[in-house]
Amino acid sequence: MSNIKTVVTADELRARLDRLPRLYLADLPTPLLDCPRLSKALDGPCILVKREDQTGMAFGGNKVREFEYSVAPAVEGRYDVLLHGAASQSNQSRLTAAVAARLGLKAVMVGRKDAHAEPVNGNLLLSHLFGAEVNLVETAEEREAVLERLESEGRRVYNTSSDGYYLRSVSYVDGFLELWDQLQGRDIAPDALYVCSGVHTHVGLVVGARALGIPLRIVGISPSPQDNAESNANLAKVANEVSQILDLDLDFSAADFESYGEYAGDAYGVVTPGSKEAVILAAQTEALVLDPVYTGKTFGGMIDHIRQGQFTADQTVVFVHTGGTPALFAYGDEILGELK
């Protein structure tokens, strides 16, 4: 980021967030954990972990914070179905089901019948447990049939992926304010922040830092292969929409984002050697549980950057743990293979 200047104060930014409808679902603030044994094991910088896996509801994760903002319009609009569809072990499907249960709505999952759909465990088990109607499909036609049926039943369907889309990024502007308060309270000025970069958590953190004029390196590690330049441009577009929602005088370009797809492996959901190592190392040094698809790959990317010498021992790096831990149970064979 070049020519960084303060656009608003923290209090002003909070006031703009407070204008938006919001649900209160998460246990906040989430902890900021010191990881001295991990730092020593990597012979690298001081590592702190922002525990977004401890947002409270249904095994936590970043979606709980996101849904506080993005699902609020569903409540205001009197929708009666929360819908989500992705991989069978989707964290978002799990939390869509959990939030629906909390709010007394119907949850419908239209997931993929993929390699981790059987046996029923991890996130998929939890989606069933929270009372979701679970449909695992193999074709677009099957998916459309579910949507057509809901429409024919007169249901008002709110898709937690596409509806309230930009509000999910707004939530992590709020998340950045929380994190920055914690860091200031401990007189810590981090040198970098690492986060799993789908879209929203990464974007919200960057917008929050830029709004407050904080020149912080925020590194996103994608869980899927990507063209980095193209991804950064897309993240910038979302950031500009978020700036408009919050009435911030900001203009983002691809140069304001740093994201990497090379740690994802061949495809989404594929466990990599780096994610396996990260899951095991975090568990055995700090009893920190990661999943191999999202946080494991992000942690693995951070480890690689540390080993490249990008940080010195007197620097500080913050890892944002976005959750996803129930998915670990669906990948037991792949992870246990490393431990035997």
Secondary structure as GFF3:
##gff-version 3
##sequence-region A 1 340
A	DSSP	alpha_helix	10	18	.	.	.	ID=ss1
A	DSSP	beta_strand	32	34	.	.	.	ID=ss2
A	DSSP	alpha_helix	36	42	.	.	.	ID=ss3
A	DSSP	beta_strand	46	51	.	.	.	ID=ss4
A	DSSP	three_ten_helix	52	54	.	.	.	ID=ss5
A	DSSP	three_ten_helix	57	59	.	.	.	ID=ss6
A	DSSP	alpha_helix	62	70	.	.	.	ID=ss7
A	DSSP	alpha_helix	72	76	.	.	.	ID=ss8
A	DSSP	beta_strand	81	84	.	.	.	ID=ss9
A	DSSP	alpha_helix	91	103	.	.	.	ID=ss10
A	DSSP	beta_strand	106	112	.	.	.	ID=ss11
A	DSSP	alpha_helix	122	129	.	.	.	ID=ss12
A	DSSP	beta_strand	133	137	.	.	.	ID=ss13
A	DSSP	alpha_helix	140	152	.	.	.	ID=ss14
A	DSSP	beta_strand	157	159	.	.	.	ID=ss15
A	DSSP	alpha_helix	165	185	.	.	.	ID=ss16
A	DSSP	beta_strand	192	196	.	.	.	ID=ss17
A	DSSP	alpha_helix	200	211	.	.	.	ID=ss18
A	DSSP	beta_strand	217	221	.	.	.	ID=ss19
A	DSSP	alpha_helix	228	245	.	.	.	ID=ss20
A	DSSP	three_ten_helix	254	256	.	.	.	ID=ss21
A	DSSP	beta_strand	258	260	.	.	.	ID=ss22
A	DSSP	alpha_helix	273	286	.	.	.	ID=ss23
A	DSSP	alpha_helix	295	307	.	.	.	ID=ss24
A	DSSP	beta_strand	316	321	.	.	.	ID=ss25
A	DSSP	three_ten_helix	325	331	.	.	.	ID=ss26
A	DSSP	alpha_helix	332	339	.	.	.	ID=ss27
###
